[in-house]
Amino acid sequence: MRELRRLLSYLGPYRRDMFIGGLLVFVETVFELVIPVLMADLIDVGVEHRDLHYIVGKGLQMGLCALLALVTGLLYARFAARAAYGWGARVREAQYEKVQSYAFSNLDRFETGSLVTRMTTDVTVLQNAVNGGLRPLVRSPVMLVMGLGLSFWMNAELALIFVVCAPILALILFLVVSRVAPMYSRLQKAVDRLNNVVQEGLTAIRAVKAFVRGEYEEDKFQSVNQELMETSQRTFHLAVLNLPAFQFTMYTAIVLILWFGGGMILEGGLQVGELTGFLSYVLQVMNSFMMISNVFLLLTRSLASAHRIAEVLDEDIVLTSPEDPIRVVPDGSVDYQGVSFKYHDDAKAYALSGVDLHIKAGQTVGILGGTGSAKTTLVQLIPRLYDVTRGSVKVGGHDVREYDLTALRDAVGIVLQKNVLFSGTVRENLQWGDREADDETLWAACRAACADEFLEKMPGGLDADLGQGGVNVSGGQKQRLCIARALLKKPKILIFDDSTSAVDTATEGKIRSALAGLTGVTKIIIAQRVTSVMHTDLIVILEDGRVHATGTHAQLLASDPIYQEIYASQMKGGEEHGPSAQREKA
């Protein structure tokens, strides 16, 4: 309940709409409750005395009450819809904004499909709770209190039947809610699993087709879909039990009232009009009980969704700017001082251990190492995508934790190992690097990244549509566009994480020549090919998360066995031509 109250704080300007909607429901209910009293008078006075004028007058009063109830009901629908969907939009926006501030370690705690469910299905549950629950939430207590009061006022003896029925209805509601409440959480988790499978299957559809795994993916989807179906059936099979149980109790109460009321009429202790009006109140009171039960079910499901949404909003952001941050990065120098890092506190081993490394401003540094040697992890500490576990990383002479996060990341351009383009045109994607860049600036960046070679052939050029995720361009073309986008930032540090792996060596050479012309920019190049780093000012060899060796190409080729082996395997055709093979032959 605490989470739901907290989410209600996001109503903001829609709080007024919700209040007006509740007020309109109250007025509508009062008009409806007046009608049975008028009907009783119409029968007992007008019909009994055959007073046509009285009957018409009461009939007009009843019609006016019905019309006013209809108008207030329609107005309620308008205000309730505004409140529900406006609130939902604000909650979704709050979640999305919070996710944007997450560090990578925060994102590791949530699956993508789960976050999608929390921003869509769970918010829809809350919207439905307001849109479909506000009316009975206000209406049912009013109908219950006023209906019971008027019933006892009309005939206290018959009204005692409610005293018997109420505990039975309360017991039914308690049993249903207690069984259904935990099932709603399981239901939403089943939706999470379905969304994950759908997302993975659609994202990797090319791999699925290439490996002819469509049938396997269909079976996987069928499994989670079947699980969701069965969970939904079990949940709502129990949830809908309240309706027949309440109806059975209600109609039993009506039969008893007709039985005892008929006897009282025969004895002269009750009039027909009074019994008719009393039955109207019985129906309203019983309906109010059913509405209350539905509200409880809506509330129960809403609490499960509210808890899941609150988990997103209450997630503690691991990386934040300090209270008085440095807002200007002086230069592109990078210093690793005794850096050790692991992704999770409970991890047994460090991904990086005891790293000491100094990169001067304006230097070009190459990083080589085998798979799993933590090359990407090393550079992700520079823009503070993760925080070090031990030691410190300094940029421009200051610890990265002293900078304003936005200022630090603006000073670092990074081309990730996994190239990411967004739906839209080439221009829109490139302007992520510089929103104000004109065509001349965009083309200059594209020429430096050798992206102009294919852009000039594409219909539309800079305005060519890339499709969802850049599906209209190849892997190498994606890499070149991502490089151009990073260049447009004009950063003090440029990081290329294996960003030319999909381009040919000739194109890579052109890109390398263009990058060499960037003065005052520190360039860090992670690569698998020796040719990508052999011309850099410094080469760093990583092995098992540690700095194995540093030096220039000539120094490492003369002294480091790992570098010699990499060089031999790539440049001379294999180990039979490498230094180790030469020593064996000698």
Secondary structure, DSSP 8 states (H G I E B T S, - for coil): -HHHHHHHGGGGGGHHHHHHHHHHHHHHHHHHHHHHHHHHHIIIIIITTT-HHHHHHHHHHHHHHHHHHHHHHHHHHHHHHHHHHHHHHHHHHHHHHHHHT--HHHHTTS-HHHHHHHHTHHHHHHHHHHHHHHHHHHHHHHHHHHHHHHHHHH-HHHHHHHHHHHHHHHHHHHHHHHHHHHHHHHHHHHHHHHHHHHHHHHHTHHHHHHTT-HHHHHHHHHHHHHHHHHHHHHHHHHHTTHHHHHHHHHHHHHHHHHHHHHHHHHHTSS-HHHHHHHHHHHHHHHHHHHHHHHHHHHHHHHHHHHHHHHHHHT---S----SS-B-------EEEEEEEE-SSTT-SS-SEEEEEEEE-TT-EEEEEE-TTS-HHHHHHTTTTSS--SEEEEEETTEEGGGB-HHHHHHTEEEE-SS----SSBHHHHHTTT-TT--HHHHHHHHHHTT-HHHHTTSTTGGG-B--GGGTTS-HHHHHHHHHHHHHHT--SEEEEESTTTTS-HHHHHHHHHHHHT-TT-EEEEE-SSGGGTTTSSEEEEEETTEEEEEE-HHHHHHH-HHHHHHHHHHHSSSGGGSHHHHHHH-
